Each structure stands twice: as C-alpha cells, then as structure tokens.
Amino acid sequence: MDGKTLAEIRNFVLQNAVKYGGKADPKAIVGKIMGQHASLRADPKGAMETIRGIVDSVNGLSLDEQRAELTKSAPELLEKKEAKRREIFDVLGISEGDKVRTAFPPGPEKYPHIGHAKASLFNYLIAKRYGGEFVLRFEDTNPNLVKKEFYDIIQENLKWLGVEWDELVYASDHMQFFYEMAEKLIRSGDAYMCTCDTEAIRDSRMKGCGCDCRERGREENMKLWKGFPDMDEGKAVLRLKIELDHKNTTMRDPTMFRIIRTPHARHGDVYSVWPTYDFQNACMDGKSGITHRVRSKEFEMRSELQRYIQDLLGLPRTMTYEFARFNIVGVESSGRMIREKVMSGEFMGWDDPQLTTIVALRRRGFLPEAIKEFLLKTGMTKAEATLTWDDLIMHNKRILDSTADRKFMVVDPVTIHIKGAPEMMVRLKRHPEHPERGYREFSLGQDLYLQKSDVMSMEDGKLYRLMDAFNFRVDEGEYSFVSEGIDDYRREGKGIFHYLPLEAELEEVSVMMPDHSIIRGKSEPISSLSEGDIIQYERFGFVRLDSKGENRFWFTHR
C-alpha cells in the first residue's frame, strides 16, 4: 500500500472521527475505503488490518488534535456548516427583530372555506414565527353583504383551527376615521364627488376618459360631500383622482364611498355613506399598524391602489404578498353557487360533505392539525394548483391511523353457521399498535354475522379466516371449522373477514356518505363514544359520530 493511499485513508478516518465526536467507526470506514480503492481488494485481510491500525491511531488522539490534523492535511473534508434551511415565509424578507403585526380581514358574509383557512393560518403563523401580533379584523362596511351570525361563525371556525388573535377589530366601528380621511383627500384635491350614473362611470373608466365631475373645485366637492348622507343610492359617489388611462384599471379614478341604505347588522341605520373595500382596507391596515399581510392572488391588482391610498393619507405602508389559489377537484368553491345549491336542496347545507367549508370538513372528521399540514404544503407559490381530496386525506389519515380506535361494522349482514367452530372468547385490540388502550372481547361460537359482499366472494374449497379467531372452509354453502392457527391460513388462505357474533349486544348504525347515500349496518356497541369521536370501522373507513341518539356517523375517508 503506497504512501498516497495511506494518507487518503488516514484523512478519511480523521473525517469520520471528527464527525462522530472523536471516535471513528471501523465498520463504516472499511466498507467505504474498500469500495473506493479496488487495489485493496486483492488482499482484503491485510488491508483491513492496516485500516484498523489507522483507526486505533486516530482514536487515540483528542478531538481537538484530530480536527487540527485534518485542517492541515485535508481541510476540504471538514464538515461544512449546514446551510440555513429555507422556511416557507422567507419570501417575505422579514429579519429577526423586525416589528411584525399581521391581520386576517374576513367579511362576515359566508361560511369560511379552506382558502380562508389558509389566509388566516398563514397570517397567524407569520406573527407567531417572528414574535409579533395578529389581528382579526371584520371588514363589515358593506351592509348589503354583512350577516350578523357570521361574526360568531367565523370566530368559532378560526378557534377550532387553532388560530388565536391578539386583537379583534370591527371596521364598521371606525366610520368617523374613514370620513376624516375622505375629507383630507377632498381638501388636497385628490378626491372628487361624481354624480354620473353607474353605467357612465364604468364606461368612462374602460375608455380611459374623464367626466365633467372631475373638474369640480375643492369647495364644491366638500359641499357635495357634506350633503352626501341625504342623497339616494346611486346618485353620487366619492372617487379618487388618479389616472384614467392607467394600465392597472383598478387605478382609474376608483370609487371610495357610496350610499347604501340597507340597515347594518351592528349599526342599524346610523350610517348611509359607506367606504368601499379598497379604501377601508388600506385605511384600517394603516391605522392598525399592520406591517405584513398575505392573501390570495385575486387581490394582486388591488395592492397598488391600497398602497397608493396609504401614501396619500400619510399612513404607514403595509407589505402584502399574494399567493396563488388552489382548487380541489370536484369541489364547488363559489359562495354564490354554494348558496344557490343549498337553497335548491342540491347541498344539505354549508356543511355538506362534498364541500371544503370549515364546518363541512369538521363535521366529516378532518382534524385541524391535518388541515394545517395540508395548507403548509401548498406553500406561498404564485402558481395555481389543482389538488384532489387525496392530497388532504393523506394528512388526515396519517393522524387518524395512530389515534382512532377500531371497531367492526357489518354492512348488509348475513347469518352463517360454521359447523364445528369452538366456543371461544376473542380479544381484539382497540388499536393495533397501542395495546395499552385495551381490548374488545367477543364470545364467539358457530353462529355469526358476515357481510353479504364477503359471503358472495367466497369460493368452494378455499380456506378463509375470521380476524383474530379461526380458519374455516366453505363447500356448497356449508361452512366448516378447520383450525385456529394463523400458520394454516398463511399457507393457503384466500381472505380474512371481520364479523359479529349473532348473540352479542349489537347496535344498528348508519353512515352518511359524501354522495348523500346512507349505508346501514350492525355495529359493536358504541355507548362509550361521544358525539364528535372518530373511529375506524375496519375494512370500511374512518367515521365520525354525528348523532349519538340516532347512531348516525358521517364518513370521513378510507
């Protein structure tokens, strides 16, 4: 063995020793060195003796001595510091120590769905990650849309997801602030009252041309503004004066205030002049000191306008980041369409098992932890993605597999008699991987229930097994006991079935499936379960107890 090879071996042994706290591992080293140096395989015994001698020599040094020698002979082999792992929120450019105050601003208009869950969760996690604060702000300045019940529904849904806020804000409680900001814009000449009808305004914005209202003086605009509350709906609006030929159509003299006579869910008839979404959003972000906010890509074109408003009013800017929406195949996401289908009876309600509203996912048995993991996997990408139920199910199943107890349910039960079967007590684990949770016990004899589909699948002469019980054979509709041993089944068995004893105290149960069909069957006793508990009916799937009084479950997934 030449000197160069010996030096290479010693450097590799030094590297291994430094990596593992001063003690090189001969077994790990021998295999790698012999693989890299083909010449050593001619005398493997001699090579191994040489390598072991080098290992003993290196292990006799202190860790500092090993590191010093390797630094001198082969510094490139010293372990490099692990590169900083890229985190999901790095794209925001937030540094440790930066002030962070985020917000999620839902409109109390409908049941939140999984897309809302992502926006709320991400803003909450950003604040938590950087030691900041998170604000839940209801954007409730359109009385036509606001519904009183959704204030509570949204809060309850977010709490269930594990989203906690440091401050709860209602935009409609800040109307005087909005009015002050509007008057500031009128006095500066950056806003004007427009008395054109809605169609004319829309047409002028599309064509990029102004109307005569744009030339009004500040005093006249202020006079019209003061009389604004007494006007009828649609008679006037307050518009920003920007550029009518701006490439971003959102910036073309947008409407900032309009008249809405519909009573407000919280304020009744106190106000009639209401700010538009962009104005109140920009003002509330600035007033509340929101530093960062992430939201779906549909708001991307509005970011320029909202930052423009903040600059005009001298409010601090909010850094926003828009991520792409994701769609789940076969799921209706339009609030308007869901509402119509609920009204027509096509959907059972906003918690219909086909939907991804939070109330629907919760009722089916999807866990907050699984939803969180799923949403984090979708990331902060700008590219839209189409996902499937399986993408969400994967995360939920991983958790339920380790937490849900098992039970038997026999669908379409058929009574069979197994001749010669012994009377025996069967002990079944409540969970296959957690025997500490205890057992369920069945007194099993010759008469029992099997699932009709299983009975129909059996072939004459073949060996079958009842789970954790015994083996049997079928011959022309007759069933005969064969043995108890699992080894017999392993040699020639064709199927393992679940079952229920005929004389056991069983319960009739039903399972609501995602397509609204109802599956009925006999079940082990479920008296120990509480509404909301999730179990796995073996060979069927995970189910959540929806009504204990009716023994009704909702199907979660396989």
Steps between C-alpha positions, in 0.01 A plus 500: 500500500667825384537815706231693307240232571596488868465880522155489336388228741626696803321816382177308459536347848568846643188635327288218645642552848439877498145448373417255781652674800854360493440129438519363147280199419712220341200323344381812319851585385613159371209458259539844345881482466492152346237625255707801394834318468467192280867412550438427867255222416792282382604458864188582703633351823818704488311815400259462789785458747662819365176694521430383855852608601435849361163513678663408832765766444245774420271400787793540734505874424277758664220655293691829481813317380296313237344825375837677490664219301211484251501880462867478401486192273154521337298805610245436226384191691399696806122499531358822363241684701156392395342757273215686661182312425266704286175566678160551345479869598854598391349650184369788715853612584431541871811512718524398862411798715278669240167627623228270372127557529278298267126481441231283351205714384196285409165640400226358727306386197528121470644185646881497467651231280845346483635796298402737782660255741831535313499881511409510869745226597793646306454851640472354849811283457705790362424704811577203722824417315644851539366581846241745370127557537205370303178694447162358400317782322146475370467697178135578547445824308258366240163462677360319196730204570554498876305236694498513879543126558828485308688709756469207743527225239832630367645541849393149598647350181834676547524395864436140399788527251727621780522861376516742795491877468653771716237755401148486356401799284179596319559734207146637534595640843740744328261689274598845634863422421403409142309827465798699628727331247249569219486869586879513506504373141233749392692792651822388327324474165559124479131406515185632340126444516362338185128516419516289183296182495665164551499406132661828396775462760571144390512605133733797562740285702516239224559766232746692718323834478375732772164662566413862585483411870875457497543875453302607806681720750584394852238718665222366279615143564500563875150646482373195310678273748325665793165442329591147401310323784170650383534373142332191358695189414679529167473880478865570579831342604833631625783410262877524519664715233791295363539415129217398271737333255698311765605153380364355825126554456455494878684833511263679260328746734353228722194549720584547869156567656139432401151513650353176639164525675484137616504487884832375633515181709674682787420869446153500354417829319771712665704524178409524133837606349722193490864457384584250229720199569826654376463820701407342830757222452787742439389733779452225758835338416668839548305599811563161667869499409479179296852441372452183297204319355475200269189424297385322185602615155157638410595815696827556312375784276356678804834519683620797293183698575505421872864607537421815300220586744729446797764730346245773425372494857843477662421159649774240545527259210403137535714241324263255330581174327251319281523123465323289241165344570462126487199306383389157615360286219124468510446750782277803456681807636279786387303637795222608267471156341509324838225728627285424192554125534417512870178684419410249226573201726791369291722561804382409849639826632832680529625192684418266210761219493594588142621848602827631642343758727648476848166386645476222239856376555450507875173309482654233279789441736792693355730617779639853543855362508450324167351809336794705625755250362318490167489880469868537589582252223324723245760764587531862388527428130371737232402209274143374533456133578220250462495247781284202587323381812781243530751780564303609806404147605867395512573741786182416689548125467854519633364643826186286525694180437674548833212652699172336394378186675381208286160335496304254282195597297331243277318653203214295352545229768451136405463229766727198457559183704856362517476130586745383765613849600604507867351729759774755560567845640656723237711795617546777245726800556324834508801623301742264320811695601398605850412197715512725806162640389339168580289243320147423383380148572254281308352170606512321166334172408359331191243765403607846388445791260715549193475772239293398199772610258753278681267198490443551128876514436580159654591202283437137581794314647700810588628582848389822667558657839305706751723778633690391813274194533514185282515357149209346313410355163190535285353219290170540312369755744613306809765642731735280702756577768859406405742633762594796717862538389604794288775288339239282327347810350837635388563183302178497298258768620298708252345773715463638851159635602359700786179381666262542793368231736131429447414518868707804591347832605525677166377839383344613174701788353495713186778681315445811288724474193637801305253437215210520753433126485440324832673174590345297782639213699543326832777625727679413817362705792577872465369608841852607607523751213408867517372713216799618299710190572672344200553125468597265222256235395742235384494425127263797456665827597517778756171642623398779738208459739258775396198412714522260792123491547451383142821291479586706192854536370648707219756334276841665521712301254660160450 
